[in-house]
Amino acid sequence: MKAWRVHELGQPRDVLTFEDIPDLEPKPGELLVKVLSAAANFPDVLLCRGEYQIKPPLPFTPGVELCGEVVELGEGVTGFAVGERVIGMPSLPNGGFAELAVMSAATAFPAPEALDDAEASALSIGYQTGWFALHRRTQIQPGETLLVQAAAGGVGSAAVQLGKAAGAKVIGVVGGPEKAAYTRELGADLVIDRHSEDFVQAVKDFTDGRGADVVFDPVGGDSYTKSTKCIAFEGRIIVIGFASGTIPSPGLNHALIKNYSIIGLHWGLYNAYDPAAIRECHDELTRMTAAGEIKPMISERLGLTDVAAGIGRLGEGTTVGRLAFLPGR
């Protein structure tokens, strides 16, 4: 089988190599799947750099999210059938940027019929993260204002669609006109290009001075600091990650004085502490796709040979929307 491998840590373009490796075999409790599509995610960049919280042993194959066709069931696996289309996270160190992958049956789910392979491959991480952020952690309400940082990115684009589906007014902050156009297509009510606009003032103007009720922040750094300047009374800032590379040091006195909450979300922990909630979320997302309320917007459908270049561009911040790698292309 063909697979992208990382033998030493560094920038994706420098360390990803396309190789022939032995075919994988499922262990007890696992599914062996033919990869139909693997979506690009920022954690793939961090894995290559050695900066992700999970550090698989070298060499490893990145690719943390996929849609695949079941080709073999591991010992003890029930509830799945050969030929079934499934989505979820592959089992590192054998990730999704390959022709075959293995998945834990416990964290694999049926692919929604309303989505094609590329769209389905992008549903798990971004939309699950967005759903837990908005509905479990911040409990967003209809009519509230949601500010989404990096709104054209993987989790940001999901948050925009989920916020609109929840009845919120959505403001998307992006960097550049291409990303602004993509975010408008997602359905954001206001799009702010941080390269040419002051998003703090724009948020205040849009909300008549009240500020955003919920801030969805996968960026950190200066984006977080500025978000605290346009957060509403009893607002909630949900911390998703630190794509900027800078982890903020929040001023808790400021949170006290302005009466807002700082909330963290590590979506992966739900697999350990509340896996039933993951399944409930998947069922709700499946319902929403069937109803046309959400749909991953894939901006680029690339071949498997394009992984190093695509993940490289993702790490450099030059991609727009979601990238998906389809081995069949």
C-alpha positions in Angstrom: 0.0 0.0 0.0 1.0 3.6 -0.5 1.2 6.0 2.4 2.7 9.3 3.4 5.2 8.9 6.3 7.0 11.2 8.7 10.5 9.9 9.7 11.7 13.0 11.3 9.8 16.1 12.7 9.7 19.4 10.8 7.6 21.4 8.4 5.2 19.2 6.3 6.8 19.9 2.9 10.2 18.8 4.3 9.3 15.7 6.3 6.5 14.0 4.4 7.6 11.2 2.1 5.4 9.0 -0.1 6.3 5.4 0.3 5.3 1.7 -0.2 4.6 0.1 3.2 3.1 -3.3 4.1 -0.7 -3.6 4.1 -2.3 -3.0 7.4 -4.3 -5.6 9.4 -7.0 -4.8 11.9 -6.4 -5.6 15.5 -9.3 -6.8 17.8 -11.8 -4.0 18.0 -10.6 -2.3 14.8 -11.8 -1.8 11.3 -9.6 -1.9 8.2 -10.8 0.6 5.7 -10.0 1.6 2.2 -9.5 5.4 2.4 -12.1 7.1 0.2 -11.2 10.6 1.3 -9.0 12.2 4.1 -9.7 15.8 5.1 -6.8 18.1 6.0 -6.8 19.5 9.5 -4.4 21.8 11.4 -3.5 19.0 13.8 -1.9 17.3 10.8 0.5 20.2 10.5 1.2 20.1 14.2 1.8 16.3 14.1 4.5 16.8 11.4 6.1 19.5 13.5 5.9 17.4 16.8 3.8 20.2 18.4 0.5 18.3 18.8 -0.6 16.9 22.2 -0.5 13.4 20.7 3.0 12.4 19.6 2.9 9.1 17.7 6.2 7.1 17.4 8.3 7.7 14.3 7.7 6.8 11.5 4.0 7.6 11.4 1.3 8.5 8.8 -0.6 11.7 9.6 -4.2 12.3 8.6 -6.6 12.5 11.6 -10.0 12.4 9.8 -11.3 10.3 7.0 -14.2 8.6 5.1 -13.5 5.0 4.3 -15.1 1.8 3.1 -14.8 -1.2 5.4 -12.8 -4.0 3.9 -12.1 -6.2 7.0 -13.5 -6.4 10.6 -11.1 -7.1 13.5 -11.8 -9.7 16.0 -14.9 -9.0 18.1 -16.2 -6.1 16.0 -20.0 -6.0 15.5 -22.4 -3.4 14.1 -20.4 -2.9 10.9 -20.3 -4.7 7.6 -17.7 -5.0 4.8 -18.5 -2.5 2.1 -20.1 0.0 4.6 -19.0 3.7 4.3 -17.8 5.0 7.7 -16.3 8.2 9.0 -14.1 9.1 12.0 -10.5 9.2 13.2 -8.0 6.6 12.1 -5.8 5.0 14.7 -2.4 6.7 14.8 0.4 6.0 14.0 -1.4 4.8 10.9 -3.4 7.9 9.8 -5.6 8.6 6.9 -3.1 9.9 4.3 -2.7 6.4 2.8 -4.6 3.9 0.7 -5.6 1.9 3.8 -6.2 2.9 7.4 -7.3 1.3 10.6 -10.0 2.7 12.9 -11.3 1.8 16.3 -14.8 0.5 15.9 -15.7 2.4 19.0 -15.1 5.8 17.4 -16.2 5.0 13.8 -19.7 6.1 12.6 -21.8 5.5 9.5 -21.2 8.2 6.9 -24.3 10.4 6.3 -26.0 9.5 3.0 -26.5 13.2 2.2 -22.7 13.8 1.9 -20.3 12.6 -0.7 -16.9 11.1 0.3 -15.0 14.3 0.5 -17.8 16.1 2.4 -18.2 13.2 4.8 -14.5 13.0 5.5 -14.7 16.6 6.9 -17.6 16.1 9.2 -16.1 14.5 12.3 -13.6 16.8 13.9 -14.7 20.3 12.8 -18.4 19.8 13.2 -18.2 17.8 16.4 -15.9 20.4 17.9 -18.2 23.2 16.8 -21.3 21.4 18.1 -19.8 20.7 21.5 -18.4 24.3 21.7 -21.7 25.9 20.9 -24.2 23.6 22.5 -22.5 21.8 25.4 -20.0 24.4 26.5 -21.4 27.8 25.7 -25.0 26.9 25.3 -25.6 29.4 22.5 -29.2 30.8 22.2 -31.2 31.9 19.2 -30.7 35.6 18.5 -27.3 35.8 20.2 -24.2 37.0 18.3 -21.4 34.6 17.6 -18.0 35.8 16.7 -15.9 33.2 14.9 -12.1 33.7 14.5 -10.5 32.0 11.5 -13.9 31.5 10.1 -12.6 30.1 6.8 -10.7 27.4 8.5 -11.6 23.8 9.3 -13.3 24.3 12.7 -14.2 27.9 12.0 -16.2 27.1 8.9 -18.1 24.5 10.8 -18.9 26.9 13.6 -20.3 29.4 11.2 -22.8 26.9 9.8 -23.7 25.5 13.2 -24.1 29.0 14.6 -26.5 29.9 11.8 -28.4 26.6 12.3 -28.8 27.5 16.0 -30.4 30.8 15.1 -27.4 33.0 16.0 -26.2 36.1 14.2 -22.7 35.1 13.0 -19.7 37.3 12.5 -16.7 35.7 10.8 -13.1 37.1 11.1 -10.8 36.1 8.3 -7.5 37.1 6.7 -7.8 38.1 3.0 -10.5 38.6 0.4 -10.6 35.0 -0.8 -11.3 33.8 2.7 -13.9 36.6 3.1 -15.8 35.4 0.0 -15.7 31.8 1.2 -17.1 32.8 4.6 -19.9 34.8 3.1 -20.8 31.7 1.1 -20.9 29.8 4.4 -23.7 32.1 5.5 -22.0 34.6 7.9 -24.1 37.7 8.5 -20.9 39.9 8.7 -17.4 39.1 7.4 -14.4 41.1 8.7 -11.1 41.0 6.9 -8.6 41.5 9.8 -5.9 42.6 7.3 -7.9 45.7 6.4 -10.4 46.2 9.2 -10.5 46.6 12.9 -12.7 43.7 14.0 -13.1 45.1 17.5 -14.8 48.2 16.2 -16.7 46.3 13.5 -18.2 43.9 16.1 -19.2 46.9 18.3 -20.8 48.6 15.4 -22.7 45.5 14.3 -24.0 44.8 17.8 -24.8 48.5 18.7 -22.1 48.5 21.2 -23.1 45.3 23.1 -20.4 43.0 21.7 -20.4 39.3 20.9 -22.2 36.9 23.2 -20.0 34.0 22.2 -16.5 34.1 20.8 -15.3 30.9 19.0 -11.5 31.1 19.1 -9.2 28.5 17.6 -6.4 31.1 17.0 -5.2 32.5 20.4 -2.6 35.2 20.5 -3.7 38.6 19.4 -7.1 37.4 18.2 -7.9 36.3 21.7 -6.7 39.6 23.3 -8.8 41.6 20.9 -11.9 39.4 21.4 -11.9 40.4 25.1 -12.3 44.0 24.0 -15.6 43.2 22.2 -17.2 40.6 24.4 -20.7 41.2 25.7 -21.9 41.3 29.3 -22.2 37.6 30.3 -20.4 36.7 27.1 -18.5 33.4 26.7 -15.1 32.9 25.0 -14.6 29.3 24.0 -10.9 28.4 23.6 -10.5 25.8 20.9 -6.8 26.0 20.1 -3.8 28.2 19.3 -3.3 28.2 15.5 -1.3 31.5 15.9 1.3 29.6 17.8 0.9 31.9 20.8 -1.0 30.8 24.0 -2.6 33.8 25.6 -2.2 34.6 29.3 -5.8 35.8 30.1 -6.3 38.7 32.5 -8.7 37.2 35.0 -9.3 40.6 36.5 -10.6 41.7 33.1 -13.0 38.7 33.0 -14.2 39.6 36.5 -14.7 43.3 35.7 -16.5 42.7 32.4 -18.4 39.7 33.7 -17.5 37.2 30.9 -16.5 33.5 31.0 -13.4 31.9 29.5 -14.3 28.3 28.6 -12.0 25.5 27.3 -12.9 22.7 25.0 -10.8 19.6 24.4 -13.2 17.6 22.2 -11.1 14.5 22.2 -11.6 14.0 25.9 -15.3 13.2 25.3 -14.1 9.9 23.8 -12.7 9.0 27.1 -15.2 10.5 29.5 -18.5 10.6 27.7 -18.4 8.6 24.5 -22.2 8.4 24.4 -22.2 12.2 23.9 -20.0 11.8 20.8 -22.6 9.3 19.3 -25.5 11.7 20.2 -23.6 14.5 18.4 -23.0 12.3 15.4 -26.7 11.5 15.2 -27.6 15.1 15.4 -25.1 16.1 12.7 -26.4 13.4 10.5 -29.9 14.7 10.9 -28.7 18.2 10.1 -27.0 17.1 6.9 -30.2 15.3 5.8 -32.2 18.4 6.5 -29.7 20.6 4.6 -28.9 22.7 7.6 -25.1 22.0 7.4 -22.8 20.7 4.7 -19.0 20.8 4.7 -17.8 23.1 1.9 -14.8 21.4 0.2 -12.7 24.0 -1.6 -10.1 21.6 -3.0 -10.5 17.9 -3.9 -6.9 16.7 -4.4 -5.2 13.4 -5.1 -3.2 11.4 -2.5 0.0 12.5 -4.2 -0.8 16.1 -3.3 -0.7 15.7 0.5 2.7 17.2 1.2 2.0 20.3 -0.8 -1.6 20.7 0.6 -0.6 20.2 4.2 2.3 22.6 3.6 0.0 25.3 2.4 -2.4 24.7 5.3 0.5 25.2 7.8 1.5 28.4 5.9 -2.0 29.8 6.2 -2.6 30.1 2.5 -5.5 27.6 2.1 -9.1 28.7 1.8 -11.8 26.3 3.1 -11.4 22.6 3.5 -9.0 20.4 1.6 -9.7 16.8 1.0 -7.4 14.1 -0.4 -9.0 11.4 -2.5 -6.8 8.4 -3.2 -9.0 7.5 -6.2 -8.2 10.8 -8.0 
